[in-house]
């Protein structure tokens, strides 16, 4: 499953890298954070709650907006 997480408060590449590192430290999570889009595309290999994802980022001082499931072109 893929999710898109809106991340607010990132201002530089170090911010992006820290958010990405925090998300990737969660078991079963592979994340790619985009500074210009202010979001992360998260691939889940196991069940990880939105709350766990949010906590990983807010612990760094960022705020999280919407977290939504990324729909594929096949439904």
GIFEN-V787057 format. One record per backbone hydrogen bond with DSSP energy under -1.0 kcal/mol. NH is the residue of the N-H (numbers start at 1). CO is the residue of the C=O. Records with the same first field share a line. If there is no record, write none. Layout:
BEGIN
NH->CO / CO
END
This chain:
BEGIN
3->42
4->68
5->40
6->66
7->38
8->63
16->12
17->13
18->14
19->15
20->16
21->17
22->18
23->19
24->20
25->21
26->23
29->26
30->43
32->41
34->39
39->34
40->5
41->32
42->3
43->30
44->1
45->28
53->49
54->50
55->51
56->52
57->53
58->54
59->55
60->57
61->58
62->57
63->8
65->6
68->4
70->2
75->72
END
